[in-house]
Amino acid sequence: MNMKTLSSKTEKDIAEMAEEFGFSSKNEFISQAIKEKILELKKMKFFAISERIRKGLLKKGIKPKEFLKEFKS
């Protein structure tokens, strides 16, 4: 998994956090941190797309509640 050399400060922070939060290894901590960051970025992407859709609907005069009623029918 060593894609890039980390700074000594980052390595120290990883070691401290891994120990403090009970991870079995630095690699387990790094893996979890990456998974959480990827999930966070996917959520950001989803909300950005949702916002573009919302703006597009409003531009066409469709209110969000009206749009959602169509799905309930």
C-alpha positions in Angstrom: 0.0 0.0 0.0 3.0 2.3 0.2 2.1 4.6 -2.7 4.0 7.6 -1.4 6.5 8.3 1.4 4.8 10.1 4.3 6.4 12.9 6.3 7.8 12.0 9.6 5.2 14.2 11.3 2.4 12.4 9.5 3.9 9.0 10.4 4.1 10.1 14.0 0.5 11.3 13.9 -0.7 8.0 12.4 1.1 6.0 15.0 -0.3 8.1 17.9 -3.9 8.0 16.5 -3.7 4.3 15.8 -2.6 3.5 19.3 -5.0 6.0 21.0 -8.0 4.7 19.1 -7.2 1.0 19.5 -6.3 0.0 15.9 -4.3 -3.2 15.7 -1.8 -1.6 13.3 -0.9 1.6 11.5 -2.0 -0.1 8.3 -5.4 -0.8 9.7 -5.7 2.9 10.8 -4.6 4.1 7.3 -7.0 1.8 5.6 -10.0 2.9 7.7 -9.0 6.6 7.3 -8.9 6.2 3.5 -12.3 4.4 3.4 -13.8 7.2 5.5 -12.3 9.9 3.3 -13.6 8.1 0.1 -17.1 7.9 1.6 -17.0 11.6 2.6 -16.0 12.5 -1.0 -18.7 10.3 -2.5 -21.3 12.1 -0.2 -20.0 15.5 -1.4 -20.3 14.4 -5.0 -23.8 13.1 -4.4 -24.9 16.4 -2.8 -23.3 18.4 -5.5 -25.2 16.4 -8.2 -28.4 16.7 -6.1 -28.0 20.4 -5.9 -27.5 20.7 -9.7 -30.7 18.7 -10.2 -32.6 20.9 -7.7 -31.5 24.0 -9.5 -32.4 22.5 -12.9 -35.9 21.7 -11.6 -36.4 25.1 -10.2 -35.2 26.7 -13.4 -38.0 24.7 -15.2 -40.5 25.9 -12.6 -40.8 22.5 -10.9 -40.7 22.7 -7.1 -39.1 19.9 -5.2 -42.3 18.8 -3.4 -44.1 18.6 -6.7 -41.3 16.5 -8.1 -41.4 14.1 -5.2 -45.2 13.7 -5.5 -44.6 12.2 -9.0 -42.6 9.4 -7.4 -45.3 8.7 -4.8 -47.9 8.3 -7.4 
